[in-house]
Amino acid sequence: MGDSPVPRRGVPQSEHGHILLSAGEQALGELFGGLSDDLVGAGAVPFDPGSQMSFFRWGGRWPDIPTGLRLMSLSRPLLEWAVRRRVAGLANVEIRDRVAVGDLTGAEGTVTGVVLDDGSELACDLVVDCTGRGSRSDRWLSALGVPAPRVTEVKINVGYATRLFERLPGDIDDVVCHFALPSPPGERRAGLALPIEGDRWLVSMGGWHGDFPDGDEATFRDHAESLPLPAFARLIGEREPLSDIAVCGLPSSRRRHFEELNRLPAGYLALGDSVCSFNPIYGQGMTCASLEALALGGLLDRHERVDADVAAEFYREAARIIATPWQFAVGGDFAYPQTRGERPRAIGLLNWFSRQIQLAAMVDPPTRRLYVEVQQLLTPPTALRKPGRAARILRQAGRARREIAAGRHKP
């Protein structure tokens, strides 16, 4: 790992778009005081998602409505670099790079360390597995007599192609970022243009169920021209490209239900994508991992060691953190009939009401702010389903449909 913000091997999404949700920024701020200032100083771009983002969905470009909330637009390598510098500066931390973990050590349901790829062993009081959706922990733990957790998998075949472009002051359309989401089930294509450090645009063209570009310039351009926001085609056509086109695909979202296990190993915890890997188009992964890390910190403050009971407490809290973003992501994915997997109960009704919420948020400032708070994982989604609020949402959704039909929300 070098001391600069560059993509790393082994991180498939390193070159693609990332947004740190408000809850994630708050969690990292608790873990590393002043980190947000570090990121902004290094070129990250904060913005209000209600008034500084050109957003299109459900047949209309959403009007600018300030929410008072903040998202952080940055490259993933910049965030990794800033966090790594903070961690490396801790007196009791040693970072070993250019090594890989090949196995766990332990016996009788207790993990006592790791075996590195050079054959050496490293004794540990606690192993935290952040190796991602490709984690080999099922095999490792089974060798210690620990059963593998149940896995929920939702097959979505999403992917995206990303390229960097030069960014000039005030371009394009004088907003901070551009985002277009499809209206399922008839549409599958999405587009995203984020400002990142170094005066660059990070532009991603993506979609569900295989409808995304390959690494070819023509398909990348054609995808941009097919989207309802003209800013994408303008940006690609008018700005100098600064990189090749990188492509990433994800066949499924996967959730491993450690919280259901009756037998958990002492001395071992999985965190982040090792527990739950979301559809990346929704931008929830880094925030959930940050919230889980904060929860782990609180757990270690209360307990001297991680035994099976403490591990169970952590996984219950992780399941609580994951529940809402998993509901958002999987619910949205099942709006497509091609999606395969375990369908949540009443998903048709939930998706119908979710669409009413979004239509209402398009035109109604109080609903927009509450909707964004829920999206940013600051407020539980139940706040949108209270009787008085739900009635307002249905009225405002009807208003939005009339305005869209009258052509009032064209890009």
C-alpha positions in Angstrom: 0.0 0.0 0.0 1.6 3.3 -1.1 1.1 6.6 0.6 -1.0 8.1 -2.1 -4.7 7.8 -3.2 -4.5 5.4 -6.1 -6.6 2.4 -6.9 -5.5 -0.9 -5.3 -5.4 -4.4 -6.7 -8.0 -6.6 -5.0 -10.6 -3.8 -4.8 -12.7 -4.4 -7.9 -14.8 -1.2 -7.4 -11.8 1.0 -6.6 -12.0 2.9 -9.9 -15.8 3.4 -9.7 -18.1 6.0 -8.1 -18.5 6.1 -4.4 -20.6 8.5 -2.2 -20.3 8.6 1.6 -23.8 8.9 3.0 -24.4 11.3 5.8 -24.6 8.5 8.4 -21.3 7.1 7.2 -19.6 10.5 7.4 -20.9 10.9 10.9 -19.6 7.4 11.9 -16.2 8.1 10.5 -16.1 11.4 12.2 -16.7 9.7 15.5 -13.9 7.3 14.8 -11.5 9.8 13.3 -12.2 13.4 14.5 -11.7 15.9 11.8 -11.6 13.4 9.0 -14.2 15.2 6.9 -12.1 18.4 7.0 -9.1 16.2 5.8 -11.1 14.9 2.9 -12.4 18.3 1.8 -8.9 19.7 2.1 -7.7 16.9 -0.2 -10.4 17.7 -2.8 -13.5 15.8 -1.8 -16.7 17.7 -2.7 -19.5 18.1 -0.2 -23.0 18.8 -1.6 -26.7 19.0 -0.7 -28.4 16.1 -2.4 -31.7 18.1 -2.7 -30.4 21.3 -4.2 -27.0 20.6 -5.8 -27.6 17.4 -7.7 -29.4 17.1 -11.0 -31.5 14.0 -10.5 -33.9 12.3 -12.9 -36.4 9.5 -12.2 -40.0 8.6 -12.7 -40.3 10.7 -15.8 -39.0 14.0 -14.5 -36.0 16.0 -13.4 -36.5 16.7 -9.7 -36.6 20.4 -8.8 -33.9 21.8 -6.5 -35.1 21.7 -2.9 -32.5 22.3 -0.2 -32.4 19.7 2.6 -29.6 21.0 4.8 -28.0 17.6 4.6 -24.6 16.8 3.1 -23.1 14.0 1.0 -19.4 13.7 0.3 -18.3 13.0 -3.3 -14.9 11.6 -3.5 -12.9 8.7 -5.0 -12.7 5.5 -3.0 -8.8 5.6 -3.0 -9.0 9.1 -1.4 -11.1 7.8 1.4 -8.9 4.8 1.9 -5.8 6.9 1.9 -7.2 9.4 4.5 -8.3 6.6 6.8 -5.1 4.6 6.4 -3.0 7.7 7.3 -5.0 8.2 10.5 -4.7 4.5 11.4 -1.0 4.3 10.6 -0.4 7.3 12.9 -1.7 5.4 16.0 1.1 4.3 18.3 -0.2 0.8 18.8 -0.8 0.0 15.2 1.4 -1.9 12.8 0.5 -2.3 9.2 1.8 -5.3 7.2 1.3 -4.9 3.5 2.1 -7.3 0.6 0.8 -10.2 2.7 -2.4 -12.3 2.5 -4.2 -14.4 5.1 -4.3 -18.0 4.0 -6.1 -19.6 7.0 -7.1 -19.2 10.6 -5.6 -20.8 13.6 -7.5 -22.1 16.6 -9.5 -25.1 18.0 -12.8 -26.0 19.5 -14.7 -22.9 18.2 -12.0 -20.4 19.2 -9.9 -18.4 16.7 -6.5 -17.6 18.0 -4.8 -16.1 15.0 -4.1 -16.2 11.3 -1.7 -18.0 8.9 -0.1 -15.7 6.4 0.6 -16.8 2.8 4.3 -17.2 3.6 3.4 -19.9 6.2 4.1 -17.8 9.3 1.5 -17.5 12.0 0.3 -14.3 13.7 -1.4 -14.8 17.1 -4.4 -12.5 17.7 -7.0 -11.8 20.4 -9.4 -10.9 17.7 -9.5 -11.4 14.0 -11.7 -9.0 12.1 -12.5 -10.3 8.6 -12.9 -7.5 6.1 -11.9 -9.5 3.1 -15.2 -8.8 1.3 -17.7 -10.8 -0.5 -15.0 -13.3 -1.6 -14.2 -14.1 2.0 -13.0 -17.7 2.6 -14.2 -17.7 6.1 -16.8 -20.4 5.6 -14.0 -22.9 4.7 -11.8 -21.5 7.4 -14.4 -21.7 10.2 -15.7 -25.1 9.1 -12.2 -26.5 9.8 -12.7 -25.3 13.4 -16.1 -26.9 13.7 -18.1 -23.8 13.2 -21.1 -24.0 10.7 -21.4 -21.7 7.8 -24.2 -19.0 8.1 -27.2 -19.1 5.9 -26.8 -17.0 2.8 -29.5 -14.9 1.1 -28.6 -14.1 -2.5 -30.5 -11.9 -4.9 -29.3 -12.2 -8.6 -29.3 -8.8 -10.3 -26.5 -8.8 -12.9 -25.7 -5.1 -12.4 -22.6 -3.5 -13.8 -21.1 -0.2 -14.9 -18.4 1.3 -16.9 -16.5 4.3 -15.6 -14.1 6.9 -17.0 -12.5 10.0 -15.6 -12.8 13.4 -17.4 -11.4 16.8 -16.8 -13.6 19.1 -14.7 -13.8 22.9 -15.3 -15.2 25.6 -12.9 -19.0 25.8 -13.1 -19.5 22.8 -15.5 -21.8 21.2 -16.4 -25.1 23.1 -15.8 -23.5 24.6 -12.7 -24.6 21.8 -10.4 -22.3 19.6 -8.3 -23.3 16.2 -9.7 -25.7 14.4 -12.1 -27.6 11.2 -11.4 -30.2 9.4 -13.5 -32.0 6.2 -12.3 -34.3 4.0 -14.3 -38.0 3.7 -13.8 -38.6 -0.1 -13.5 -39.6 -2.4 -14.9 -39.4 -0.8 -18.4 -36.1 1.0 -18.0 -32.8 -0.5 -16.8 -30.1 2.1 -17.5 -28.5 4.5 -15.0 -25.9 7.2 -15.2 -23.8 9.1 -12.6 -21.3 12.0 -12.9 -19.5 12.8 -9.7 -16.9 15.5 -9.0 -13.8 14.1 -7.3 -10.4 15.4 -6.2 -8.0 16.6 -8.8 -10.6 18.6 -10.7 -12.0 15.5 -12.3 -15.3 14.1 -13.2 -15.9 10.4 -12.5 -18.6 9.3 -15.0 -20.3 5.9 -14.7 -22.8 4.3 -17.1 -24.5 1.4 -15.5 -27.6 -0.8 -15.4 -29.5 -3.8 -14.3 -29.6 -7.3 -15.8 -26.8 -6.9 -18.2 -27.8 -3.5 -19.7 -24.5 -1.7 -19.2 -21.6 -0.8 -21.5 -18.5 -2.8 -22.0 -15.1 -1.2 -22.2 -15.7 0.1 -25.7 -16.0 3.9 -26.3 -18.9 3.6 -28.6 -21.1 1.7 -26.2 -20.1 4.1 -23.4 -21.2 7.0 -25.5 -24.4 5.4 -26.8 -25.4 4.6 -23.2 -24.9 8.2 -22.2 -26.9 9.5 -25.1 -29.8 7.2 -24.2 -30.2 8.7 -20.7 -32.8 11.5 -20.1 -30.2 14.0 -18.6 -28.3 15.6 -21.5 -25.4 16.5 -19.2 -23.9 13.0 -19.6 -23.6 13.1 -23.3 -22.3 16.7 -23.2 -19.7 15.9 -20.6 -18.4 12.8 -22.5 -18.4 14.8 -25.8 -16.9 18.1 -24.5 -14.4 17.1 -21.8 -11.0 15.6 -22.2 -10.9 11.9 -21.0 -8.2 11.3 -18.4 -8.4 7.5 -18.1 -9.4 4.3 -19.9 -12.8 2.9 -19.4 -13.0 0.5 -16.4 -15.8 -2.1 -16.2 -17.2 -3.8 -13.1 -20.0 -6.3 -12.8 -21.8 -7.8 -9.8 -24.0 -10.8 -10.4 -25.8 -10.7 -7.1 -26.3 -9.1 -3.7 -25.3 -11.5 -0.9 -26.1 -11.4 2.8 -24.6 -13.9 5.3 -26.8 -14.3 8.4 -24.3 -14.7 11.2 -27.0 -13.4 13.6 -28.9 -16.7 13.1 -26.0 -19.0 14.2 -26.3 -20.8 17.5 -22.6 -21.5 17.6 -20.3 -18.6 17.0 -16.5 -18.6 17.2 -14.7 -16.6 19.9 -12.0 -14.3 18.7 -13.4 -13.8 15.2 -15.8 -11.3 13.6 -16.8 -10.6 10.0 -17.5 -7.0 9.0 -18.5 -5.0 5.9 -18.9 -6.9 2.6 -17.8 -10.1 4.4 -21.3 -9.9 6.0 -23.4 -8.2 3.4 -22.5 -7.1 -0.2 -25.1 -4.7 -1.6 -26.0 -3.7 -5.1 -23.4 -1.0 -5.5 -25.6 1.3 -7.5 -27.3 2.3 -4.3 -24.1 3.5 -2.7 -24.6 2.0 0.8 -21.6 -0.3 1.3 -19.0 2.2 2.7 -21.6 3.7 5.1 -22.7 0.3 6.4 -19.1 -0.8 7.0 -18.4 2.5 8.9 -21.5 2.0 11.1 -20.5 -1.6 11.8 -16.9 -0.4 12.7 -18.4 2.1 15.1 -20.6 -0.5 16.7 -17.5 -2.8 17.0 -15.6 0.0 18.8 -18.5 0.4 21.3 -18.5 -3.4 21.9 -14.8 -3.5 22.6 -15.1 -0.6 25.0 -17.6 -2.7 27.0 -15.9 -6.1 26.9 -12.3 -7.2 27.4 -12.5 -10.1 24.9 -14.8 -11.3 22.1 -16.3 -14.6 23.2 -19.3 -16.3 21.5 -21.8 -14.1 23.4 -20.1 -10.9 22.5 -19.9 -12.0 18.9 -23.6 -12.7 18.9 -24.2 -9.2 20.3 -22.2 -7.7 17.5 -24.0 -9.7 14.7 -27.4 -8.6 16.1 -26.3 -5.0 15.9 -24.8 -5.5 12.4 -28.1 -7.1 11.3 -30.0 -4.0 12.6 -27.6 -1.7 10.7 -28.0 -3.8 7.5 -31.8 -4.2 7.7 -32.9 -0.8 6.2 -30.3 -0.6 3.3 -30.9 -4.3 2.5 -34.6 -3.5 2.3 -34.0 -0.5 0.0 -31.7 -2.4 -2.3 -33.4 -5.7 -2.6 -36.8 -4.0 -2.8 -35.7 -1.9 -5.7 -34.1 -4.9 -7.5 -37.2 -6.9 -7.3 -39.0 -4.3 -9.3 -37.5 -6.2 -12.2 -39.1 -9.5 -13.1 -35.7 -10.8 -14.1 -34.4 -10.6 -10.6 -34.0 -14.0 -8.9 -33.9 -14.9 -5.2 -35.9 -14.9 -2.0 -38.6 -12.2 -2.5 -39.3 -10.2 0.7 -42.9 -10.4 1.9 -45.3 -7.8 0.5 -42.6 -6.5 -1.9 -45.2 -5.4 -4.5 -47.0 -3.2 -2.0 -43.7 -1.9 -0.5 -42.4 -1.0 -4.0 -45.7 0.7 -4.9 -45.5 2.9 -1.8 -41.8 3.6 -2.4 -42.7 5.0 -5.8 -45.4 7.3 -4.2 -42.8 8.5 -1.7 -40.4 9.4 -4.5 -43.0 11.1 -6.5 -44.1 13.2 -3.5 -40.4 14.0 -2.7 -40.1 15.4 -6.2 -42.4 18.3 -5.5 -43.0 18.5 -1.7 -40.1 20.1 0.4 -41.1 18.4 3.7 -41.3 15.0 2.1 -38.1 15.6 0.2 -36.1 16.3 3.4 -37.6 13.3 5.2 -37.0 11.0 2.2 -33.4 12.2 2.0 -32.9 11.6 5.8 -34.1 8.1 5.4 -31.9 7.5 2.3 -28.9 8.8 4.3 -29.7 6.2 7.0 -30.3 9.0 9.5 -34.0 8.3 10.1 -35.8 5.0 10.1 -38.2 4.3 7.1 -41.1 4.0 9.5 -41.2 7.8 9.7 -42.5 7.8 6.1 -45.3 5.4 6.9 -47.0 7.3 9.8 -50.7 7.8 9.0 -50.6 11.6 8.6 -47.4 11.5 6.6 -48.6 8.7 4.4 -51.8 10.7 3.5 -49.7 13.7 2.6 -47.4 11.5 0.5 -50.3 10.1 -1.5 -51.7 13.6 -2.2 -48.3 15.0 -3.3 -47.6 12.0 -5.4 -50.8 12.7 -7.4 -49.7 16.3 -7.8 -46.3 15.1 -9.1 -47.9 12.9 -11.7 -50.1 15.7 -12.9 -47.1 18.0 -13.2 -45.0 15.4 -15.1 -47.9 14.8 -17.5 -48.0 18.6 -18.1 -44.3 18.6 -19.0 -43.2 20.7 -16.0 -40.2 18.5 -15.0 -38.4 18.1 -18.3 -34.6 18.1 -18.0 
